[in-house]
Amino acid sequence: MNKKRNIASVFIPLVLAIGIAGGIFIGIYIARRSVSPGQEKLETILALVKDQYVDDIDIDSLIEQSIPDILTSLDPHSVYFPASELTESNEMLEGSFGGVGVSFQIINDSIKVIEVIAGGPAENVGIQPGDIILEANGKKISGAKATTQDVYSALKGKEGTKVRISVKRKSSKKPLTFEVTRGIIPEYSVDTKYMISDSVGYLRVSKFAKTTYSEFFNALVDLQKKGAKKFIVDLRGNSGGFMDQAIYMANEFLPAGKMIVYSKGRRPENETMAISDGSGQFQNSELTVLTNEFSASASEIFSGAIQDNDRGLVIGRRSFGKGLVQNPIVLPDSSSIRLTVARYYTPSGRSIQKEYNRGKSGKYDLDILDRYNHGEFYSQDSIKFDKRKQFLTGNGRKVYGGGGIMPDIFVPEDTTGYTSYFIEAVNQGLIQKFANDFADSYRGLMNGKRDLETLYRILPRDNMLLNNFVNYAAARGLPARWFYINRSRNLLLNQIKAVIARDLVSYDAFIQILNETDVTVKKALEALDSGMSPVNITAKKKSK
């Protein structure tokens, strides 16, 4: 009996050891079998570089340089953030330093301004979306070696300090230079809300951040208290953000049981569906949504939900066309990737993602410029949709996928009053500079008040204001050419008054004055006043 116990005491541990070793061996074998030939080849190449390359190479550094190229080859929106850049990005979100207030993207070695933050320092001096940043304080920051961190380092700095930014703009043959005073970047999403008529409230949503829905809802309630029964939601220039915020916003306008958006991916957790729950407080309020070529992602989710459910009219120009969903993933070394994990679809079943060729991002990046060159900004007829991607809204209206949200009412870009004189005045930042100087000299006349009524009382008559500007511009190198000045008269006066109002009254006043001559806003008001944008568009049309 003791002998059996002794054998067992030796045999059992031996069997366990053999079993564990076998399990490890099988695990290694399975792991090796799961590595693709391509992965095995890559490991071999890296090992050869490390052991045999003529110079001593830091393999980790080599891999770090290769990761962005790998992700870029997948699709236009999967990106990599090194740990250092992720820290910079978090600092920007926390507002812990002074910035200039632009979002940018490095495209083909060029630093392109994607968004200019409303009310931020860059907007105040005249920097525009689409500008290509060339230099900061005389130092070149564009080119093949440009990194996101280089741009952050050049643009950020102490609040109140200045940075001279040189940009290239399509309307100017020469580079343009702007002196920007760094400041804390505004955090809000709903940057403008006001009563545009006795019964219509206007809201401009500049981005979809974590607090966008609560800001949006509070703005709706505030406007409703002031008499708003109808709304204009302006998403022009809104490049997107958090998808859930767009869903919550759409839910406010939809009855229960309506599809808002759904997504499909390879993994079950990336397949989602959002259905309205009927809790929205503005289900009976008439609605129009304004879009343009810079309205993307979450902006398109909201616009698509309203359009496909025949809940209101989309007015303006075709949106950007981003229908891919990115998941932010933090890696072990605190770097991060945004990996495309799904495609989202509007209620009618359309994907609005515009076409792209994997690994070839050049044409995709230049799509907006191509639209401009083809005349799309000025003529609806120049837009060609793929008939194979035709879908129907709930009430049977035709809509198309594969290239953004096409508005129900197309409004071409308004170039009324655009002359070489006006373009040069804008490019040189003369309107902003004149208006800022004017505001400083007239500030005391406001007597501490901040309202448009007081401002209009102290403003010189239009002829005097325009003459003052023309003389100011001439003294700074822009000759007076009255033929062109008269053609641009209304546009110049509108812009000058708007910038003065931004300084002496509020940002709301700035947008309010610009909207007075905005053709897209006028079309939205006409649609609401004439009953073209009711809860049920098709039924309303049939009843007429």
Summary of the structure (lengths in Angstrom):
residues: 544
radius of gyration: 28.3
end to end distance: 102.2
largest distance: 117.6
contacts: 1683
relative contact order: 0.09
helix: 44%
strand: 20%
